[in-house]
């Protein structure tokens, strides 16, 4: 990572650096000034000490020489005889060895020492006086000033001057007359104690102390180095501070970006999300407000959490809030019911996660709305229950279909003979009454078998366009006449009710069954509402009573076959099961609502036809007079049918030939038997009716065929779809039904 001085000075970091450097420079400058001041003083003190040391040394040399009257040294070029001592007889002497010596007086000795010392010590010394004997000892202007100061009583004098651009310390110490001095200078009028003159010393100030550097320069370099190190430290510290500030700024930006992302995710999440602290809501997103039926998320802020929880779950939620605040760990998903602002319960799956907010620990709540899921599960359970129910009904219907053939053959014989005898003995009222009782019993048996077989069928035998209102009015006439005025009927029929496709007999039986059940539920009388209306493209028939009602725990079972709450002998348990089968056969629905003590409301729904479809009223009677005599071949394996059906056909004016099997019928037709019409039984051993039918049409393509069966199953319907001209005759049947089908088959109706 590169870093520059300019980058360090950027923004607030640069201002901080400049301020610190300025302050540090001022400190360093102050330190430098103090050090230079001290250095100058120290240099002057050192120079003064050197000068005074030199002065004292010179005094010692002079005093030593004066006390001894001078020093004799060999006379040579370096120390020639002193011309100023020529009057002194003992100036020059010769040793016994012949060596010539000359007298060096104290002043001469001091001068020679100065000349030798100047080369070694780096400073110069000069002996001077206001009355010098030698001209070389004459005082310069500064020395004169110093000597004059001595005249005023001073004994030393010093001053720092500039010579050749360099500072020097000039020092002069007083040279007092001692007794030994009078030998040479008494004639000048000096007395002991007088200021004879002085010795001046010139010392350089600030001599080098290391590597040729003066003390001053060393001090400056030291302060500069110290300042540089401090500046570098400030630079590095500011750089680190700036970097930390940038990292902190980046962290803050990241936190702000993260907070913005979280807020956007929180506010736009399709999943309901809530944040609570100490059991009070702090934030809620739009999805949560929508789920809780609040106008805005802000309407939820500040609410206590139990306020949005169903009462049955508040204790558990409060305990979970305390546990989350205590342990600070996420909780596993749990299912519970929320309470919306409109008081409606909403099932949710809740999971909580502890989070840290500036104000302390809070809890983030994720809520998954389970309303649709629970609705789907409820619908699935209903569908499964409906499928299971249908399967049970199918099983019962299959069982009923297995015995329907034999039962219907028996009932066909009974019903056929009863209706035939009524035609033959119309003049005998007592016999007519007995025959009608037999017919009624056979008809009830037929309806019972038909109801059982309806469990297995998936459609209608002979559907026709019909007016449901007309059917209700017809059945109501009988209900009102037989209800003994114990019940109040409230009838509300939609006058613009569209027609439906259905079977009047099965729908009439279903309607009567529901009304009879309603009467049984109102033993002390009550009100029965009967309504027809339209709803979402369907035609609805509703029967509602004010009876005892059905307990909720058994309500799902009321359409099961043989399930009944009535006393023994008062019900078979097949009524509602048959109604359910009838509704399904018509492509309709059956809904039951009931409350104990409030009554029961049952609604049947059927697909409606287009409004302009004409409603065709099913004929309730027919003219039984013969119109055309037919030669009919009856094919049935049952002796009862072969013995009872021919007399009925003959009564209607037709000729009958009988065959006991499909194979026999094919042989006779193949042998040339003439037949205008064939009545063919469906369930026969060997060749069944379904197998015999196409073979007959191969022999006689123009043959008119009626297929008689007690149970119209799916396979037979598929077969008949390939032979639309073939008519069906449901067993058992009376003379009237037989005559009607014959007319339809021959085109007479």
Order of alpha helices (4+ residues) and beta strands (2+ residues): alpha-alpha-beta-beta-beta-alpha-beta-alpha-beta-beta-alpha-beta-beta-beta-alpha-beta-beta-alpha-alpha-beta-beta-beta-alpha-alpha-beta-alpha-beta-beta-alpha-beta-beta-alpha-alpha-beta-beta-beta-alpha-beta-alpha-beta-alpha-beta-alpha-beta-alpha
